Amino acid sequence: MSPKAWPVNAADRLDALIAPVIQARRTEGLYRQPRPLARLGDTRVRLGGRECTVFCSNDYLGLSGHPEVVRAWCETAEHEGVGSGASHLVSGHSVIHAQLEEALAEFVGRPRALLFSTGYMANMGLLNALVGPGDVAFEDQLNHASLLDGGWLSRGQMRRYPHRDVAALETALSERQEGRAFIVTDAVFSMDGDLAPLSELVALANRTESHLVVDDAHGLGVLGPGGGGTPPALGLSHADVPVYVGTLGKAIGTFGAFVAGSETLIDYLIQRARTYIYTTALPPALAAGTMAALQLARREDWRRDKLSVLIARFRAGAEQLGLPCMPSMTPIQPLLLGDARAALQMGQALLDDGFLVTPIRPPTVPAGTARLRITLSAAHEESDVDRLLDALARHAHLLVAQEAAQ
Ligand SMILES: *Cc1c(COP(=O)(O)O)cnc(C)c1O
């Protein structure tokens, strides 16, 4: 039978199946689309003909456009080309990758580090390799999607515990029958900006002989002496946090991720982490750019100092305005709106005033907790923060109306 004889073609048949999902998202105010931006500077973009200041990027130290980073990237690309050509275990692992892995291990005070193409892949590969049949991964309810997916797709079980609730986790751990237990957490929660109770989790892991896995995507470069991350900021060492995940696309300003830990852990991941083994190595030029960014992140304490000043300034102003701040001392400063449509409305009002703060809605955050996830960067000026606060004050009635509706 010729394909023409079918009443609908194959493409239409598939579309009919999936289109209702899109329609439902639209009806609920949850429809999403990427918006193409043109970058004008470290915190400035053009969006749809309008210039605006970005307050939702994870480039916390303002390194993503730094001339030294760009130069290192370009110089290496000129010598080594752009693509790595193969996976790390075939012929894609260059001298520069090896140097970067050494620098990363040193940066976070661990014996060794292993590069992954993205944080998403690092978490998927890591949890898949560690959590085997009969094992259980206990995860904070608000962990990043990549940690949750890694747990679900592992061959073990996944259980979520209430956000930061060490007592509930302890009960869940004591009810476990067999297998090994892993405690898996964000160090800085990506959508809330608050910290995991890492010291308590370390103690609990030691008491219950379970294994702690910490994803420090938003702490690396920002917290701790020299930007060494959340564990040193809390006085914790490699011995306390045996599995450490860092990402390079946020404060470090480039792209990629790594897992750091003991020689044995890294050796094991090289054998078993499928997202390390079966994928093309990062471009060596990217590794060179990242080396330059790491040095800047370590050396330029003023970036962290400036960030602290901006965070304090924003919080003081927002609290004075009575805005719905969350308990965060990190560059992630969300304003909780609750309703997805209210968040959209506020995002649009800010955009009309020249500020890009993309509203974060379910399913990225739990239902009823839509928010404006405002983030600060060392590339912002105090006057940028003041202008943002002025705009928030102008639109505060949108927040008030929202509270009344709840
Ligand atoms: C962003 C993020 C990731 C993913 O990292 P990518 O390199 O962007 O894939 C993983 N974990 C957390 C906590 C994150 O915030």
Ligand as a Chemical Component Dictionary entry (heavy atoms), coordinates in Angstrom:
data_LIG
# 
_chem_comp.id                   LIG 
_chem_comp.type                 NON-POLYMER 
_chem_comp.pdbx_formal_charge   0 
_chem_comp.three_letter_code    LIG 
# 
loop_
_chem_comp_atom.comp_id 
_chem_comp_atom.atom_id 
_chem_comp_atom.alt_atom_id 
_chem_comp_atom.type_symbol 
_chem_comp_atom.charge 
_chem_comp_atom.model_Cartn_x 
_chem_comp_atom.model_Cartn_y 
_chem_comp_atom.model_Cartn_z 
_chem_comp_atom.pdbx_ordinal 
LIG C1 C1 C 0 23.118 23.169 36.548 1  
LIG C2 C2 C 0 23.186 21.995 37.456 2  
LIG C3 C3 C 0 23.605 20.749 36.994 3  
LIG C4 C4 C 0 23.821 20.477 35.529 4  
LIG O1 O1 O 0 25.012 20.990 35.089 5  
LIG P1 P1 P 0 25.203 21.241 33.520 6  
LIG O2 O2 O 0 26.669 21.282 33.356 7  
LIG O3 O3 O 0 24.514 22.513 33.231 8  
LIG O4 O4 O 0 24.573 20.076 32.828 9  
LIG C5 C5 C 0 23.775 19.742 37.912 10 
LIG N1 N1 N 0 23.506 19.929 39.217 11 
LIG C6 C6 C 0 23.057 21.098 39.690 12 
LIG C7 C7 C 0 22.767 21.246 41.143 13 
LIG C8 C8 C 0 22.879 22.166 38.828 14 
LIG O5 O5 O 0 22.402 23.323 39.278 15 
# 
loop_
_chem_comp_bond.comp_id 
_chem_comp_bond.atom_id_1 
_chem_comp_bond.atom_id_2 
_chem_comp_bond.value_order 
_chem_comp_bond.pdbx_ordinal 
LIG C1 C2 SING 1  
LIG C2 C3 SING 2  
LIG C2 C8 DOUB 3  
LIG C3 C4 SING 4  
LIG C3 C5 DOUB 5  
LIG C4 O1 SING 6  
LIG O1 P1 SING 7  
LIG P1 O2 DOUB 8  
LIG P1 O3 SING 9  
LIG P1 O4 SING 10 
LIG C5 N1 SING 11 
LIG N1 C6 DOUB 12 
LIG C6 C7 SING 13 
LIG C6 C8 SING 14 
LIG C8 O5 SING 15 
# 
